[in-house]
Amino acid sequence: MEFKSEAAKKITQYFNVEIKDYIGYITFNKPPVNTCNLDIYNGLGDFMQEVGENKDVRVIIFKAEGRMFCAGFDVKELAKLASTQVGENKTEGVSPAVAATRKGLIKLVDGFYNCKVPVICAVHGHCVGVGAIMATISDILVASDDADFSVPEIKQGVIGASGFFARLVPEKLMRYYILTGDKISAQDMAKFGGVNSVVPKDQLVAEAERIAKLILANPPIPVQKFKKAMNIIADAKFAWTYQVESDCYDEMTSREDVLEARKAFVEKRPPVYRGC
């Protein structure tokens, strides 16, 4: 399909759209491990909105190609952006590059979460960082039996995602996974209601389609209005928690230990923290 938004047009090389029987299939394909970049942050929200507005789409299945769903934001790009010096053009005390990253993620979350039609996320393999965020803000989540979810941002000195991950697991588990950066399997997450179903990998798309057809059996306009109502009810706390985390992150971006964490990751060595 043709996109109006320039930001959405820029990422069509990473996302394929197929429309069939009122289902919009969006496939993420950015080898080797489906990492996100600033263009995806800025464009995916618009992309989701435009697919959702298509008159032939009443439900979206969001899936990925390759050996995993998403490896998160490209760490090398993040390190480059975060190391940009704060100078005369600083925005709210952070570098323009970091401010742009945050603004882009807000656009992605808003467009994805508030997509007009229900979104079913079909996850296989690793689902990391922003990939896990996509999973949490979808309406329905199905996963293959090889899937796992993690938000290892803390290992790179990044603060964020607790408000999102709290939508998948109880608070004590959320705190554990946020503070350790550890991963949780789809099977374990299903025990807490964080995922709707776990199936063998070769049945993943079929399971998403099964649920899509159940949604399609209902009148489309009431489905859209009901989704909007549920989002409005949940929005107040959702937006507030993200803002709190963003403010905390802004205070950390130029800290030596934060820059050291990213530099060590890129250089494939243990970080040396100085507590500053």
N, C-alpha and C positions, 0 to 999 in steps of 0.2 A: 504494500500500500504506500501511497504518497503521504509524506508528512509536511505540515505547515511550519512547525517550529524549526528554526535553524539548529538549535541545540539537539533536537531529536534526529535531524538529518545527519548530524555528525557521527552518530553512533550506530547507524544502520549497518555498518560493517561488522558490528559485534552482535547484533540482535536480528533474528529472522522472524518474520510474521507470516503465519498461514491461517486463513479463515475458512472454517468448514462447519456446516450445520450449526451456526450461531456460536461456535467456540473459536476464540482467538488464541492460537498457539504462538507464544513468544518463546524463542529458543536463544539462550545466551551461548555464544560460541566465540571465545577469545583464547585460543591456545597460548601456552600449554595448560594453564590451570585456571582460566577464567578470572583473572584479577581485574579489579576496577581501577579506573583512572579518573582524572578530573573531568574529562569530557563525559564520562558515564555518569558521574555525580550530577553534572549540570543538565544532562539530556534525558536520563531515564524517566524522570518524573513526567516530563512533557510527552515522552514516548508512550508511557502507560496511559496517560490521559487521552491521547489521540486514538489509540487502539480502542479504549473503552467507549469513546464517543462514536465509533463506527456503527452505523445502523445495523450492520450484519453481525455484530458481536454482542452477546448477552452474558457471556462468562469468559474469563481468560484462564488458560493454563500456562503458567510460567515455569519453564524447565531449562535444562542446560545440556550441552554436548560435552564430551570428553570424560576424563577420569574422575572429575569432581564437579560439584555444583558451582562453587565459587571459593577462591582462596583469599578473598578480602581485597583491600586496597593494595595496590602495588607498593611494596615496602620501599623499594628504591626510589620511586617517585615521591613517596611520603617523606623520606629522609631528605631528599633534595628540597622539597617545599618547606619542611619544618626548619631547615637550617638557614633559610633565607633571613638575613639580618633585619631586625626591626629598625627602621630608619625614620626619615622625616615623613614618609607616607604611611606610617603605622595606622592601623584601624583598631580602635578600642584596645590599644596596648599590645596587639599582636601583629606579626608581619602580614602584609597584604596577601601573601601566598597561603598562609594558614587561615586567614579570614575567608579567602575564596574557597578553600576546601570545606570549611564549616558551612558556608552559604550553599555550596553545591550539595552537601549531604542533606541539608534541610529541604532543598528543592526535590531531591530524590525521594525522601521519606514522604513529603506532602503529596507529591504526584502519585506515588505508588499506593500509599495508604488510602487516599481519597479518590482512587480510580472509580469511575461511575458504576462499573459492573463488578460482581464478585471475582476475586482473584484466587485461584488455586495454585499453590506453590508445590512443585513436585521435585523433591531434593534427593540427590544420590551422592555418595562419596562425602568428601569433606565440605562443610558449609561454615565458612569462617568470616568473622568480622562483619562487614557490610552485607555479606551473603546471609549471615544469620539474621541480620536486621530485616532483610527482605522477607525471610521466612516468618519472622514474628509479626510483620505488618500485613501479611496476606490474610485473606478471610478463612481459607482452609489450607491445612498443611498435611501433605502426604509425603512419606519418605520410603526409600528402599532400605532393605535390611543391612546395607553396608554404610548407611549414612551416619554422620556424627556432626555435632554442632559445637562451635566454640567462639568466644570473643576474647582472643588473646591480646587485646590492645594494651593491657597493663604491662606486658613484657616489652613494649616499645615506648612506655611512658605516656601512653594515651589514656585519657579518662573519657569514658562514655559507654553506652549500650546497656547499662544496668536496667534502665527503664524499659528497654526493649526485651531483654532476656527474662525480665520478671513476668512477661506474658506467656512464657513457656514452662517455667518451673516455679515452685514455692520460693519464698524469700530467702530462707537459709541456704537452699541450693543455689539460688541466684548469686548470693554473696560469695559462696565458695567458688563458683565458676568464674565470676568476674575478678575476684582477688587473686586467683591462682592462674587463670588463663587456660585451665584444663578443659577437656572436651567431654561431651556427654553423648552417648549413643542414642540413636532414634528409639531403640527398644526401651531404654531407661526413661527417656523423656515421655514416651507414650504412657508410662505408668502414672504420670502426673497430669495427663491430659494435654500435654503441650503439642502433640501431633495427633492428627485424626486417625491415621492408619499407617502401618508399616507392612510392606509387602516385598517379595523378591524383586530384584532390580528389573528383571524382564517384564514385570507386571506393573511397573510404576505408572506409566502413561495410561494404561488401561484403567487403573484405579482412579486416577485423576479424572478420566473421561466418565467413569461410572458416577462419580459425585457430580460432575458437571451436568450430566443428563438429569439427575435428580433435581438440580436447581432449575434447569431449563423446563422442567415439567410445570413450574409455577409461573404465574403471570409476571412478565419482565419488569414492568414499571413498579409494582409493589415491592419486588425484590430489590430494586435499586433504591427506593425510598427507605426501605427497612434498613439496608446497609448504611445509608446516610444517617439515619436516626441513631443507629448503634455507634457509629463513629463520633457523632456529636456528644453522646453520653460519655464516651470514653476519652474524648479529646482533652478536656481540661487538665487532668492529671498527666496525661501522656506528654503534652506540650511543655508543661511545667518541669517535669523530671528531666527532659532533654535539655532545657535551658539551664538548669542547675548544673548538669554535667558539663555543658559547653563552657560555662563560666569558670568552672574549676580547671578545665583543660587549658583555657586561655592563660591562666596563671602559671601553667607548667611548661608552656611551649619552648621557652628559651632557657630552661634549667639545664645545667651541665649534665646531670644524670639522665635526663630525657634524651638529649642529643647523643649521649654516649650509648644509650640502649639501642637506638636506631643505627648508629655507626657500627657498633659491634655486630649487629644482625647482618648488615650488608657485608662486613668483612669476615663473617663466619668465625667469630672468636667470642669467648666469654666476656661479658661486660664487666668493667671495673667501676663500681659506684663509689662516690665520695660523699654522698648524703647532702648534696647541694644542687 
